[in-house]
Amino acid sequence: MKPVTIIAIKHQLMQFFSDISLQHIAFQCAFMKRIRNIEPHVLILSLIAALSTGKITSIAQLHQKFNGLCPDKKQPVSYRPFYNQLRKAAFVEFVKILVRFAMAQWVEKQVSSPQKLMKFKQVILQDGSSFKVHSALADVFPYRFRTTGAAVECHMTMSLLTQSPVKMTVTADTAPERAYLPVPAMLRDQLLLADAGYVDFAYFEQVSLSGGSFIVRGSKSLNPQIVVARNGQGKLLPKLLNKPLKSITRRTNRSEVLDLICRRNGYEFRLIRRWFAEEKRFCLWLSNLSVEEFTANDIMDIYRCRWQVELLFKELKSHTNWHRFATRKETLVTGLIWLSLLALLLRRSLASRLFPAVSLLKAAQNTEVWLWPIIENLLQRAWSETGFWLEKAQAYLCQNAFKTPQRKSCKYKTLDACFERLNS
């Protein structure tokens, strides 16, 4: 890596974690009303360090980490003042602002668009993930499967090309997922990938009218009328015209892949149906991409890229403590969720910029080795040494966090393999 990249990262970290800028934001959102022993600079960095380990299970442990990392060893902060800062509603707003800044400042294009995706300004991945919280929060975060339980749902909008979130909303588990889809007008010249929980034909029609594109997994209950039918190789199948989808079984048509134009309530859309022999079931994909530009295999390969948002949720839950805090305070739960996302953004941004071929999973599993020294350096405000610790982190990641070749059975499913097929 050129030294200029290390210098650029150093200046970006100095700017983002500046005492003056963090205090200004804290005063602006009313998280701080006067200067206290718990400085925003120290609080945020120590919490990021603690959450990045994936081993913190209580607020008490966060407090211990804060005192352990605090540069001023003469004035340890007691538990109650620390807890009171985290439970403030303004703390949630403070971290949200930092997350928005991080999304705007830290994210750079990390993957090159394959030829088939060059026409889109952005490829958006949409998904939601829920996890249980303390049952005392059942009134605030009701659980969809049990009235006495409590759970939150995190609705994530992620960019495929930057491999980073662009928006997150935290709601109760019972909130409808479709309400948090991107506004159709915002999807002009963009491609949306989403799972079966987001099927909404009125929304799809609005996306099409706005000049946007979509590929969404279809549900088993769909039974639209077939207008045009082709097999996976593009051969027309006139015998299937005007039939309902469910009437086409393995007995009546042996094609492994069907590429259909269907109509539902006057709206025409593309539907890909594939038979998985090992699982003995059909899978459906809905889209408005043209048959002339995208084959059925292209549609399925592009949709496989949606797995990246699943990996992001897995990383958040496993390596930033998303579901391990048994607290009764709504603001604490929400604040720590947003803080976990901030920790993930910092970790992913640094790892991918220091070593573009990094395995994000390996980087997340070893933060104590490469990320903690950088955070400790920022806490000490030893800016002259920041470049040294960034170079140390780079050397470690290059030697220990590179992507390993996948087994032959798994290689077909990787993002690189999908992009390779889309370039062919």
Rosetta blueprint (number, residue, H / E / L):
1 M L
2 K L
3 P H
4 V H
5 T H
6 I H
7 I H
8 A H
9 I H
10 K H
11 H H
12 Q H
13 L H
14 M H
15 Q H
16 F H
17 F L
18 S L
19 D H
20 I H
21 S H
22 L H
23 Q H
24 H H
25 I H
26 A H
27 F H
28 Q H
29 C L
30 A L
31 F L
32 M L
33 K L
34 R L
35 I L
36 R L
37 N L
38 I L
39 E L
40 P H
41 H H
42 V H
43 L H
44 I H
45 L H
46 S H
47 L H
48 I H
49 A H
50 A H
51 L H
52 S L
53 T L
54 G L
55 K L
56 I L
57 T L
58 S L
59 I H
60 A H
61 Q H
62 L H
63 H H
64 Q H
65 K H
66 F H
67 N H
68 G H
69 L H
70 C L
71 P L
72 D L
73 K L
74 K L
75 Q L
76 P L
77 V L
78 S L
79 Y H
80 R H
81 P H
82 F H
83 Y H
84 N H
85 Q H
86 L H
87 R L
88 K L
89 A H
90 A H
91 F H
92 V H
93 E H
94 F H
95 V H
96 K H
97 I H
98 L H
99 V H
100 R H
101 F H
102 A H
103 M H
104 A H
105 Q H
106 W L
107 V L
108 E L
109 K L
110 Q L
111 V L
112 S L
113 S L
114 P L
115 Q H
116 K H
117 L H
118 M L
119 K L
120 F L
121 K L
122 Q E
123 V E
124 I E
125 L E
126 Q E
127 D E
128 G E
129 S E
130 S E
131 F E
132 K E
133 V L
134 H L
135 S H
136 A H
137 L H
138 A L
139 D L
140 V L
141 F L
142 P E
143 Y L
144 R L
145 F L
146 R L
147 T L
148 T L
149 G L
150 A E
151 A E
152 V E
153 E E
154 C E
155 H E
156 M E
157 T E
158 M E
159 S E
160 L L
161 L L
162 T L
163 Q L
164 S E
165 P E
166 V E
167 K E
168 M E
169 T E
170 V E
171 T E
172 A E
173 D L
174 T L
175 A L
176 P L
177 E H
178 R H
179 A H
180 Y H
181 L L
182 P L
183 V L
184 P H
185 A H
186 M H
187 L H
188 R L
189 D L
190 Q E
191 L E
192 L E
193 L E
194 A E
195 D L
196 A H
197 G H
198 Y H
199 V L
200 D L
201 F H
202 A H
203 Y H
204 F H
205 E H
206 Q H
207 V H
208 S H
209 L H
210 S L
211 G L
212 G L
213 S E
214 F E
215 I E
216 V E
217 R E
218 G E
219 S L
220 K L
221 S L
222 L L
223 N L
224 P L
225 Q E
226 I E
227 V E
228 V E
229 A E
230 R E
231 N E
232 G L
233 Q L
234 G L
235 K L
236 L E
237 L L
238 P H
239 K H
240 L H
241 L L
242 N L
243 K L
244 P E
245 L H
246 K H
247 S H
248 I L
249 T L
250 R L
251 R L
252 T L
253 N L
254 R L
255 S L
256 E L
257 V E
258 L E
259 D E
260 L E
261 I E
262 C E
263 R E
264 R E
265 N L
266 G L
267 Y E
268 E E
269 F E
270 R E
271 L E
272 I E
273 R E
274 R E
275 W E
276 F E
277 A L
278 E L
279 E L
280 K L
281 R E
282 F E
283 C E
284 L E
285 W E
286 L E
287 S E
288 N L
289 L L
290 S L
291 V L
292 E L
293 E L
294 F L
295 T L
296 A H
297 N H
298 D H
299 I H
300 M H
301 D H
302 I H
303 Y H
304 R H
305 C L
306 R L
307 W H
308 Q H
309 V H
310 E H
311 L H
312 L H
313 F H
314 K H
315 E H
316 L H
317 K H
318 S H
319 H H
320 T L
321 N L
322 W L
323 H L
324 R L
325 F L
326 A L
327 T L
328 R L
329 K L
330 E H
331 T H
332 L H
333 V H
334 T H
335 G H
336 L H
337 I H
338 W H
339 L H
340 S H
341 L H
342 L H
343 A H
344 L H
345 L H
346 L H
347 R H
348 R H
349 S H
350 L H
351 A H
352 S H
353 R H
354 L H
355 F L
356 P L
357 A L
358 V E
359 S L
360 L H
361 L H
362 K H
363 A H
364 A H
365 Q H
366 N L
367 T H
368 E H
369 V H
370 W H
371 L L
372 W H
373 P H
374 I H
375 I H
376 E H
377 N H
378 L H
379 L H
380 Q H
381 R L
382 A L
383 W H
384 S H
385 E H
386 T H
387 G H
388 F H
389 W H
390 L H
391 E H
392 K H
393 A H
394 Q H
395 A H
396 Y H
397 L H
398 C H
399 Q H
400 N H
401 A L
402 F E
403 K L
404 T L
405 P L
406 Q L
407 R L
408 K H
409 S H
410 C H
411 K H
412 Y L
413 K L
414 T L
415 L H
416 D H
417 A H
418 C H
419 F H
420 E H
421 R H
422 L H
423 N H
424 S L
